[in-house]
Amino acid sequence: MQFFQPVENISDFKNLDEGEILCGYMDGISGSPCTLSKVSRSYWHGWRNGLVDGGFTEQDDSQLRLEAQFSALPS
């Protein structure tokens, strides 16, 4: 089984594919399941965030760390 490392910093996030993040997010927000062996890390990242925004799960520590880094950026 394939496992992905959660995205925890902005530089890592910038290496992901935006289109795949969006596709994963749209599936996650609707509660669709995710088969890790069939998706990319970018998709998986979006799917996890979609699950949170869809109310299917709570943010985990990795998501909170990434959110804090984005929040700390100057506006």
Summary of the structure (lengths in Angstrom):
residues: 75
radius of gyration: 12.1
end to end distance: 40.6
largest distance: 40.6
contacts: 199
relative contact order: 0.22
helix: 57%
strand: 0%
